[in-house]
Amino acid sequence: MVKGYSNYVYNAAREVEKRAFRCAEEFLNETKWILHNALILSSGSSSKEVFTAKAILKVCRQETNEIDTCAECYLNANTRTDWFVDVCSQPHLLLWAKLKGFPYWPAKAMGPGQGLSHVNDPNTQTGKRSARELADCIKEVEVHIEKIKSKVGTFKYAKFKTPYEPMDELQQLEMMIPGVTEYMKRQQALASTTESGNDSDHSVSPHKKASSTAACTSGGSSGASDAKQL
């Protein structure tokens, strides 16, 4: 290994400590430099350093994708156990979503995903343990709905067998949470005011953007293959 190699590897960590990154993409670019330096300074593309750098980059891509999808959900999910009940500045559509090998589960829509399709009816038949876990998750959803009512004003369950249409998500969100569009505008205006008065703060913007993540269940998993509205 080339002398001083560790200086390149730990550069990204120092930038994190200094809160120097203004967005997730800047952090991801820094991890790409780790791989770049490893390829140049190591003995070859099959070296241990290169293998480790590729693994770091893969994890960072996954993490930054989750941050860009919804930074508020990402922060809360990694710092609290009751994060699912919170209402983000851009609320999420509530769904019944299915992960491979699991029953249909209450979830928040995070954006259109590859292979995402609707189902006719959420089959919630489970074993005794899963049934108890499902009941606990439904209680979380009920708390979340009450918080939506408190912040936005109202909540309406979707009609039976209403499919989730990722391309019409905002329209479906307005139908489920009437007045949510105005609520999001107020939150964005508040965030803009806060950011303009805090130019030295380089924390990640909390606004959600489209991503390949389909849904995030109350258990913390994402990437549902089937979904319908709650």
Secondary structure as GFF3:
##gff-version 3
##sequence-region A 1 230
A	DSSP	alpha_helix	5	9	.	.	.	ID=ss1
A	DSSP	alpha_helix	11	17	.	.	.	ID=ss2
A	DSSP	alpha_helix	24	41	.	.	.	ID=ss3
A	DSSP	alpha_helix	48	69	.	.	.	ID=ss4
A	DSSP	alpha_helix	71	77	.	.	.	ID=ss5
A	DSSP	three_ten_helix	83	85	.	.	.	ID=ss6
A	DSSP	beta_strand	94	98	.	.	.	ID=ss7
A	DSSP	beta_strand	104	109	.	.	.	ID=ss8
A	DSSP	alpha_helix	128	151	.	.	.	ID=ss9
A	DSSP	three_ten_helix	166	168	.	.	.	ID=ss10
A	DSSP	alpha_helix	169	176	.	.	.	ID=ss11
A	DSSP	alpha_helix	180	196	.	.	.	ID=ss12
A	DSSP	beta_strand	215	217	.	.	.	ID=ss13
A	DSSP	beta_strand	226	229	.	.	.	ID=ss14
###
